[in-house]
Amino acid sequence: MEISPLWIPIAGALGGCVTVIAVVGIVFWFKARDKELQYHQDLRVKEMEHQRRMKELEVELEKAKAAQIAAGAAR
């Protein structure tokens, strides 16, 4: 079976289109991955801030309990 010379430019054009589509897809994939990593990093920072606030509230609660006990003992 002989390949027609007409198919060579068609195959070249298709190959070029596929290459462009692949490059665009890879670029978009990397951008989406960067956004996802940034989102997870921001979420982790918020989680750490929340844990810090919770610890501060626990300390304040212990102080309030200690002050209440001291006030009750002074009566």
Summary of the structure (lengths in Angstrom):
residues: 75
radius of gyration: 32.4
end to end distance: 108.1
largest distance: 108.2
contacts: 137
relative contact order: 0.05
helix: 91%
strand: 0%
